């Protein structure tokens, strides 16, 4: 009887099946349909790897800049906060790939590309047909790297020719820069050098790395991997020039194009790696054979630059390194984090001036790799080491395109995390001034206020990775809590800052102590002359 009454109540509220009034069941059917069609990555660990849901479809290797970032740039331009930001995503001299191909304003660049492409084909001692046949075999894969709306207007023949010319031109320019060729032969002006470097590292101006690998295979060398690794490191400005010339069997040339280029345009400081012996461990090598089988293949030149710019993939915290070693145990206890952990790690901490007031000394890291950030506490004082970086007009375009790449691809947001970390340190112009006096920040952009505003706006609406610099953030927060919870530590820190905060105060204290010592000695011999 109870069951019958229950059914009557259900029919009253939900309606009978098929009577046209079952609104609740229609909603349920709609919900089921939505749940079946929507992707369902489970947040919980699967009992068996075979039962885990399939991952979502991979993103494009050469994507366009997300519309969200372009909208933010327009807003910033309207507010006049970042000058020149409106053209940080578009090439100024040459187009690479289909996104800007054929634009009239880049007509001179098309002529330059033909000269460079011809030089590369001659350098390889090969013929155009050989390059064409090599690329035509992977033309479908190359098209899949780009947005479909940008490639559908080209047939396979046209797309193959475009990829061949652009790829050969890019590699030819890189060799021209690194091997000391005369740029006058290609009608490259000195004022165009910085534009070529800039255009080669724009997100929407990238060529698939698998295309570059095919073209690099045309250079017949015994140690091709070593050769191209050294060339790309030199092009990115992260190689010691003497080591590079020695590895290439080159003699130092005072009037080489490479040295002229560096005197006009410095994309990154030449001393990117302070110890050349660390170079093999902290840079990405070129592998022709394992690119396709690698679990983390390179996408394009900007991706390769990002990997070298960030440095070694060792984590700045032990938990991430542990997770890498146990990647097959994804979802286990060591990878789980609580809401409290997330709040503690992701919360912003104090700026440079306030950190220094809490006894934290900021020093330069031994390398310029962005992952090389460390923190060590001695109880009362502590030391935060940060890699030095140069900020100028070209840096803005580089930063914005690296941000756009991480936002539009499946790679970790490591560079965004670095910018968010710096944003936590920089609030005012005084923070920029302090970092510049230490030697961490080289300001070639403008005033200290402009640099502070740049860091505060470039990543304002972005979220960093939870694991990036996790250990450093936790240690800083613990040191600050320990400092402000102990009046003794606060007094000792204030004493050290006041009386031993500069070399001059230390010299004054040493002089006063020495004078007191002499006074004591003089008094002693006055009382006891014998």
C-alpha positions as CSV (number, residue, x, y, z in Angstrom):
1,X,0.0,0.0,0.0
2,X,2.8,2.3,0.8
3,X,4.5,1.6,-2.6
4,X,1.2,2.5,-4.3
5,X,0.9,5.8,-2.4
6,X,4.5,6.6,-3.3
7,X,3.8,6.0,-7.0
8,X,0.7,8.2,-6.8
9,X,2.7,11.1,-5.3
10,X,5.5,10.7,-7.9
11,X,2.9,10.8,-10.7
12,X,1.3,13.8,-9.2
13,X,4.6,15.8,-9.1
14,X,6.4,14.3,-12.1
15,X,3.6,13.2,-14.3
16,X,3.0,9.8,-15.8
17,X,5.3,8.4,-18.5
18,X,4.2,9.4,-21.9
19,X,1.4,11.6,-20.8
20,X,3.2,14.8,-22.0
21,X,3.4,16.2,-18.5
22,X,6.6,14.5,-17.2
23,X,8.6,17.7,-17.0
24,X,10.9,16.3,-14.3
25,X,11.8,13.3,-16.5
26,X,12.5,15.5,-19.5
27,X,14.9,17.5,-17.4
28,X,16.5,14.2,-16.2
29,X,16.9,13.0,-19.8
30,X,18.4,16.3,-20.8
31,X,20.9,16.0,-17.9
32,X,21.8,12.5,-18.8
33,X,22.5,13.6,-22.4
34,X,24.7,16.5,-21.2
35,X,26.6,14.2,-18.9
36,X,27.2,11.6,-21.7
37,X,28.5,14.2,-24.2
38,X,30.7,16.2,-21.8
39,X,34.3,15.2,-21.1
40,X,34.6,13.6,-17.7
41,X,38.2,13.7,-16.3
42,X,37.8,12.2,-12.9
43,X,39.4,14.1,-10.0
44,X,39.8,10.9,-8.0
45,X,42.5,8.3,-8.5
46,X,41.4,5.4,-10.7
47,X,41.6,1.9,-9.1
48,X,43.4,0.7,-12.3
49,X,45.3,2.6,-15.0
50,X,43.3,0.8,-17.6
51,X,40.1,2.3,-16.2
52,X,41.2,5.9,-16.2
53,X,39.3,8.1,-18.7
54,X,40.9,9.1,-21.9
55,X,42.5,12.5,-22.0
56,X,41.1,15.4,-23.9
57,X,42.2,16.0,-27.4
58,X,45.6,17.7,-27.7
59,X,45.8,21.4,-28.6
60,X,47.4,22.8,-31.7
61,X,51.2,22.8,-31.8
62,X,51.2,26.2,-33.5
63,X,48.1,28.0,-32.1
64,X,46.9,31.5,-32.4
65,X,47.1,34.0,-29.5
66,X,44.0,33.5,-27.3
67,X,41.3,36.1,-27.8
68,X,41.3,36.8,-24.1
69,X,44.9,38.0,-24.2
70,X,44.3,40.2,-27.2
71,X,41.3,41.8,-25.5
72,X,43.4,42.5,-22.4
73,X,46.1,44.0,-24.5
74,X,43.6,46.4,-26.1
75,X,42.3,47.4,-22.6
76,X,45.9,48.0,-21.5
77,X,46.5,50.1,-24.6
78,X,43.4,52.1,-23.9
79,X,44.6,52.8,-20.4
80,X,48.1,53.7,-21.7
81,X,49.7,51.4,-19.3
82,X,51.9,49.3,-21.6
83,X,53.1,51.3,-24.6
84,X,53.5,49.4,-27.9
85,X,51.7,46.3,-26.6
86,X,49.3,46.3,-29.5
87,X,51.8,45.0,-32.0
88,X,53.6,42.4,-29.7
89,X,51.9,39.5,-31.5
90,X,52.3,40.5,-35.2
91,X,55.5,40.2,-37.2
92,X,57.2,43.4,-38.5
93,X,59.5,42.1,-41.2
94,X,58.9,38.5,-42.1
95,X,56.0,36.0,-41.9
96,X,56.6,32.4,-41.0
97,X,53.7,30.0,-41.5
98,X,50.2,30.7,-42.8
99,X,48.8,33.2,-40.3
100,X,50.5,36.3,-41.8
101,X,51.5,34.9,-45.2
102,X,50.9,37.2,-48.1
103,X,50.3,40.4,-46.2
104,X,51.4,43.4,-48.3
105,X,53.2,45.1,-45.5
106,X,55.6,42.1,-45.4
107,X,56.4,42.1,-49.1
108,X,60.1,42.9,-48.5
109,X,60.3,40.0,-46.1
110,X,59.2,37.6,-48.8
111,X,62.1,38.7,-51.0
112,X,64.5,38.3,-48.0
113,X,63.1,34.8,-47.3
114,X,63.8,33.7,-50.9
115,X,67.5,34.8,-50.6
116,X,67.9,33.0,-47.3
117,X,66.2,29.9,-48.5
118,X,68.4,29.7,-51.6
119,X,71.5,30.1,-49.4
120,X,70.4,27.2,-47.1
121,X,69.7,24.9,-50.0
122,X,73.2,25.7,-51.4
123,X,74.7,25.2,-47.9
124,X,73.2,21.7,-47.9
125,X,74.6,20.9,-51.3
126,X,71.1,19.7,-52.4
127,X,68.3,20.6,-54.8
128,X,64.9,22.1,-54.4
129,X,63.2,18.9,-55.4
130,X,64.8,17.0,-52.6
131,X,63.5,19.5,-50.0
132,X,60.1,19.5,-51.6
133,X,59.8,15.7,-51.6
134,X,60.9,15.5,-47.9
135,X,58.3,18.0,-46.8
136,X,55.5,16.8,-49.0
137,X,55.5,13.5,-47.0
138,X,54.4,15.2,-43.8
139,X,52.3,18.0,-45.3
140,X,49.1,16.7,-43.6
141,X,50.8,16.6,-40.2
142,X,52.1,20.1,-40.7
143,X,48.6,21.4,-41.6
144,X,47.2,19.9,-38.4
145,X,49.6,22.0,-36.4
146,X,47.8,25.2,-37.4
147,X,44.3,26.6,-37.2
148,X,42.1,25.0,-39.9
149,X,40.7,28.3,-41.0
150,X,44.2,29.5,-41.9
151,X,45.3,26.4,-43.9
152,X,42.2,25.5,-45.8
153,X,42.9,28.2,-48.4
154,X,46.1,26.4,-49.4
155,X,46.3,23.2,-51.3
156,X,49.0,20.6,-50.4
157,X,51.4,21.9,-53.1
158,X,51.1,25.5,-52.1
159,X,51.4,24.7,-48.4
160,X,54.5,22.5,-49.0
161,X,56.2,25.3,-50.9
162,X,55.4,27.8,-48.2
163,X,56.7,25.5,-45.5
164,X,59.9,24.8,-47.4
165,X,60.7,28.5,-48.1
166,X,59.9,29.6,-44.6
167,X,61.8,26.8,-42.9
168,X,64.9,27.1,-45.0
169,X,64.9,30.9,-44.6
170,X,64.6,30.6,-40.8
171,X,67.4,28.0,-40.5
172,X,69.5,30.0,-43.0
173,X,69.2,33.1,-40.8
174,X,70.1,31.2,-37.7
175,X,73.2,29.9,-39.3
176,X,74.0,33.3,-40.7
177,X,73.9,34.7,-37.1
178,X,75.8,31.9,-35.5
179,X,78.5,31.0,-38.1
180,X,79.6,34.6,-38.8
181,X,78.3,35.0,-42.3
182,X,78.1,38.5,-43.8
183,X,74.6,39.8,-43.5
184,X,75.2,42.3,-46.3
185,X,74.9,39.4,-48.8
186,X,71.2,39.1,-47.9
187,X,70.5,42.8,-47.7
188,X,69.9,42.6,-44.0
189,X,70.4,46.0,-42.3
190,X,71.6,46.4,-38.8
191,X,68.3,47.9,-37.7
192,X,66.5,44.8,-39.1
193,X,68.5,42.3,-36.9
194,X,66.4,42.9,-33.8
195,X,63.2,42.6,-35.9
196,X,64.2,39.3,-37.3
197,X,65.0,37.9,-33.8
198,X,61.7,39.2,-32.6
199,X,59.7,37.8,-35.5
200,X,61.3,34.4,-35.1
201,X,60.0,34.1,-31.6
202,X,56.4,35.2,-32.0
203,X,53.7,32.6,-31.2
204,X,51.7,33.2,-34.5
205,X,54.9,33.2,-36.5
206,X,56.1,29.7,-35.6
207,X,57.0,26.7,-37.8
208,X,56.4,23.1,-36.5
209,X,59.5,21.6,-35.1
210,X,59.1,18.5,-37.0
211,X,59.5,20.6,-40.2
212,X,62.7,22.1,-38.9
213,X,64.0,18.6,-38.0
214,X,63.3,17.4,-41.6
215,X,65.2,20.4,-43.0
216,X,68.1,20.0,-40.5
217,X,68.5,16.4,-41.6
218,X,69.6,17.8,-45.0
219,X,72.8,19.1,-43.5
220,X,75.2,16.2,-43.8
221,X,77.3,16.2,-40.6
222,X,78.8,13.4,-38.4
223,X,77.4,14.9,-35.2
224,X,74.3,16.7,-36.4
225,X,72.6,16.7,-32.9
226,X,75.6,18.4,-31.3
227,X,76.0,20.9,-34.1
228,X,72.3,22.1,-34.0
229,X,72.2,22.1,-30.2
230,X,75.2,24.5,-30.1
231,X,73.7,26.6,-32.9
232,X,70.4,27.1,-31.2
233,X,72.0,27.8,-27.9
234,X,74.1,30.5,-29.6
235,X,71.1,31.9,-31.4
236,X,69.2,32.2,-28.1
237,X,72.2,33.9,-26.4
238,X,72.7,31.2,-23.8
239,X,76.1,29.8,-25.0
240,X,79.5,31.0,-24.1
241,X,81.0,32.4,-27.4
242,X,84.5,30.9,-26.8
243,X,83.0,27.5,-26.1
244,X,80.8,27.7,-29.2
245,X,83.6,28.7,-31.5
246,X,85.8,25.9,-30.1
247,X,83.0,23.3,-30.7
248,X,82.4,24.6,-34.2
249,X,86.1,24.7,-35.0
250,X,85.9,28.4,-35.7
251,X,88.5,31.1,-35.1
252,X,87.6,34.3,-33.3
253,X,86.8,37.1,-35.8
254,X,86.8,40.6,-34.6
255,X,84.6,41.8,-37.4
256,X,82.2,38.8,-37.6
257,X,78.6,39.3,-38.1
258,X,77.9,37.6,-34.8
259,X,79.8,40.2,-32.8
260,X,78.3,43.0,-34.8
261,X,74.9,41.6,-34.1
262,X,75.5,41.4,-30.4
263,X,76.8,45.0,-30.3
264,X,73.5,46.2,-31.9
265,X,71.0,43.8,-30.3
266,X,71.3,41.7,-27.2
267,X,68.3,39.5,-26.9
268,X,69.7,38.0,-23.7
269,X,73.0,38.9,-22.0
270,X,75.9,36.9,-23.3
271,X,76.7,35.5,-19.8
272,X,73.4,33.6,-19.7
273,X,75.2,30.7,-18.1
274,X,77.8,31.7,-15.6
275,X,79.5,28.3,-15.7
276,X,79.9,26.9,-19.2
277,X,80.4,23.4,-17.7
278,X,76.7,23.4,-16.6
279,X,75.6,23.9,-20.2
280,X,74.8,20.2,-21.0
281,X,72.7,19.8,-17.9
282,X,70.6,22.9,-18.2
283,X,69.7,23.1,-21.9
284,X,67.5,21.2,-24.3
285,X,69.4,19.1,-26.8
286,X,68.3,18.4,-30.4
287,X,67.3,14.8,-31.0
288,X,66.5,13.8,-34.6
289,X,65.7,10.2,-33.8
290,X,63.5,10.4,-30.7
291,X,61.5,13.5,-31.4
292,X,58.4,11.5,-32.2
293,X,58.7,8.9,-29.5
294,X,59.5,11.4,-26.8
295,X,56.9,11.9,-24.1
296,X,57.4,15.7,-24.3
297,X,58.4,16.6,-27.9
298,X,59.3,20.2,-28.8
299,X,56.6,22.1,-30.7
300,X,58.5,24.9,-32.4
301,X,61.3,27.4,-31.9
302,X,59.5,29.4,-29.3
303,X,59.0,26.3,-27.3
304,X,62.7,25.4,-27.6
305,X,63.6,28.9,-26.4
306,X,61.2,28.6,-23.5
307,X,62.8,25.4,-22.4
308,X,66.3,26.8,-22.5
309,X,65.1,30.1,-20.8
310,X,63.5,28.2,-17.9
311,X,66.5,25.9,-17.5
312,X,66.7,22.5,-16.0
313,X,63.3,20.8,-15.4
314,X,64.3,19.9,-11.9
315,X,61.6,21.2,-9.6
316,X,62.1,24.0,-7.1
317,X,60.3,21.8,-4.6
318,X,60.9,18.3,-3.5
319,X,57.3,17.2,-3.9
320,X,57.2,17.9,-7.6
321,X,60.5,16.0,-8.1
322,X,59.1,13.1,-6.3
323,X,55.9,13.2,-8.4
324,X,58.1,13.1,-11.6
325,X,59.9,10.0,-10.3
326,X,56.6,8.3,-9.6
327,X,54.6,9.6,-12.6
328,X,53.1,6.1,-13.1
329,X,51.5,6.4,-9.7
330,X,49.4,9.5,-10.5
331,X,46.7,10.1,-8.0
332,X,48.5,8.6,-5.1
333,X,48.8,10.1,-1.6
334,X,51.9,12.1,-2.3
335,X,50.2,14.1,-5.1
336,X,47.1,14.9,-3.1
337,X,46.8,18.4,-1.7
338,X,44.3,20.0,0.6
339,X,42.5,23.3,0.2
340,X,44.6,24.6,3.0
341,X,47.8,23.7,1.1
342,X,46.6,25.5,-2.0
343,X,45.7,28.6,0.0
344,X,49.0,28.6,1.8
345,X,51.1,28.2,-1.4
346,X,49.1,30.3,-3.8
347,X,48.6,33.3,-1.5
348,X,50.7,36.3,-2.4
349,X,53.5,37.4,0.1
350,X,55.2,40.6,0.8
351,X,57.2,42.8,-1.6
352,X,61.0,43.2,-1.6
353,X,61.2,46.0,0.9
354,X,59.1,44.2,3.4
355,X,61.0,40.9,2.9
356,X,64.2,42.7,3.6
357,X,62.7,44.3,6.7
358,X,62.0,40.8,7.9
359,X,65.6,39.8,7.7
360,X,65.5,38.2,4.2
361,X,68.5,39.1,2.1
362,X,68.0,38.9,-1.7
363,X,71.0,37.8,-3.9
364,X,71.6,36.7,-7.5
365,X,71.4,33.1,-8.4
366,X,74.5,31.5,-10.0
367,X,72.7,31.1,-13.3
368,X,70.1,33.1,-15.3
369,X,67.6,30.2,-15.6
370,X,64.2,31.2,-14.4
371,X,63.8,28.0,-12.4
372,X,66.9,28.7,-10.4
373,X,65.1,30.3,-7.4
374,X,66.0,29.1,-3.9
375,X,65.5,30.1,-0.3
376,X,67.5,29.3,2.8
377,X,66.7,30.4,6.4
378,X,69.2,30.7,9.2
379,X,66.6,31.4,11.9
380,X,67.0,35.1,12.3
381,X,68.0,36.0,8.8
382,X,67.4,34.3,5.4
383,X,68.6,34.4,1.8
384,X,66.4,34.4,-1.3
385,X,68.3,33.8,-4.5
386,X,66.7,35.0,-7.8
387,X,68.2,34.7,-11.3
388,X,69.0,38.1,-13.0
389,X,67.0,39.3,-15.9
390,X,67.1,42.1,-18.4
391,X,64.0,44.2,-19.1
392,X,63.8,46.3,-22.3
393,X,61.5,47.0,-25.2
394,X,62.0,43.6,-26.8
395,X,61.4,41.8,-23.5
396,X,57.8,42.8,-23.5
397,X,57.1,41.1,-26.8
398,X,58.9,38.0,-25.6
399,X,57.0,37.9,-22.3
400,X,53.6,38.3,-23.9
401,X,54.2,35.6,-26.5
402,X,55.5,33.1,-23.9
403,X,52.4,33.8,-21.9
404,X,50.2,33.3,-25.0
405,X,52.0,30.0,-25.8
406,X,51.5,28.6,-22.3
407,X,47.8,29.8,-22.2
408,X,47.1,28.1,-25.6
409,X,48.9,24.8,-25.2
410,X,49.2,21.9,-22.9
411,X,52.6,22.8,-21.4
412,X,52.8,23.7,-17.7
413,X,52.5,27.4,-16.8
414,X,56.1,27.7,-15.6
415,X,56.8,31.0,-17.2
416,X,53.5,32.5,-16.0
417,X,54.4,31.2,-12.5
418,X,57.8,33.0,-12.7
419,X,56.0,36.3,-13.6
420,X,53.5,35.9,-10.8
421,X,56.4,35.3,-8.4
422,X,58.1,38.5,-9.5
423,X,54.8,40.3,-9.3
424,X,54.6,39.2,-5.7
425,X,58.0,40.8,-5.0
426,X,57.4,44.0,-7.0
427,X,54.7,46.5,-5.8
428,X,56.4,49.9,-6.1
429,X,59.3,51.6,-7.9
430,X,61.3,51.2,-4.7
431,X,61.2,47.4,-5.1
432,X,62.5,47.7,-8.7
433,X,65.3,50.1,-7.5
434,X,66.3,47.6,-4.8
435,X,66.4,44.7,-7.3
436,X,68.5,46.8,-9.7
437,X,71.0,47.7,-7.0
438,X,71.4,44.1,-6.1
439,X,72.0,43.2,-9.8
440,X,69.0,41.0,-10.3
441,X,67.0,43.4,-12.5
442,X,68.7,45.2,-15.4
443,X,66.3,48.0,-16.4
444,X,66.6,49.2,-20.0
445,X,62.8,49.8,-20.4
446,X,62.4,53.2,-18.7
447,X,61.8,54.5,-15.2
448,X,61.4,52.3,-12.2
449,X,57.7,53.1,-12.1
450,X,57.3,51.8,-15.7
451,X,59.0,48.5,-14.8
452,X,56.9,48.1,-11.7
453,X,53.7,48.8,-13.6
454,X,54.7,46.3,-16.3
455,X,55.2,43.4,-13.9
456,X,52.0,44.3,-12.1
457,X,49.9,44.3,-15.3
458,X,51.5,41.7,-17.6
459,X,50.3,38.8,-15.5
460,X,47.6,40.4,-13.4
461,X,44.8,38.2,-14.5
462,X,46.8,35.0,-14.9
463,X,47.1,32.0,-12.5
464,X,50.4,30.3,-11.8
465,X,51.0,26.6,-11.3
466,X,50.5,25.2,-7.9
467,X,53.8,23.3,-7.9
468,X,56.0,26.1,-9.3
469,X,58.3,27.5,-6.6
470,X,56.1,25.8,-4.1
471,X,58.9,25.0,-1.7
472,X,60.3,28.5,-1.9
473,X,56.8,30.1,-1.2
474,X,56.2,27.8,1.8
475,X,59.7,28.5,3.3
476,X,59.2,32.3,2.9
477,X,55.8,32.2,4.6
478,X,57.1,30.1,7.5
479,X,60.1,32.5,8.0
480,X,57.7,35.5,8.0
481,X,55.4,33.8,10.5
482,X,58.4,32.9,12.7
483,X,59.8,36.4,12.5
484,X,56.6,38.3,13.3
485,X,55.6,35.9,16.1
486,X,58.9,36.6,18.0
487,X,59.7,40.0,19.3
488,X,63.3,38.9,19.9
489,X,63.8,38.1,16.3
490,X,62.3,41.4,15.2
491,X,64.6,43.3,17.6
492,X,67.7,41.4,16.4
493,X,66.8,41.9,12.8
494,X,66.3,45.6,13.4
495,X,69.6,45.8,15.2
496,X,71.4,44.1,12.4
497,X,69.8,46.4,9.8
498,X,70.6,49.5,11.8
499,X,74.1,48.8,12.9
500,X,75.4,46.3,10.4
501,X,73.2,47.0,7.4
502,X,76.0,48.5,5.2
503,X,79.8,48.2,4.9
504,X,80.2,51.8,6.2
505,X,78.5,51.0,9.5
506,X,80.5,47.8,9.9
507,X,83.7,49.8,9.2
508,X,82.6,52.4,11.8
509,X,82.0,49.7,14.4
510,X,85.4,48.1,13.7
511,X,87.0,51.5,14.0
512,X,85.3,52.3,17.2
513,X,86.2,48.9,18.7
514,X,89.8,49.4,17.6
515,X,89.9,52.8,19.2
516,X,88.4,51.4,22.4
517,X,91.0,48.7,22.4
518,X,93.9,51.2,22.0
519,X,92.4,53.3,24.8
520,X,92.3,50.3,27.1
521,X,95.9,49.4,26.3
522,X,97.0,53.0,26.9
523,X,95.2,53.1,30.2
524,X,96.7,49.8,31.3
525,X,100.3,51.0,30.6
526,X,99.5,54.3,32.3
527,X,98.5,52.5,35.5
528,X,101.2,49.8,35.2
529,X,104.1,51.6,33.5
530,X,106.5,48.7,34.1
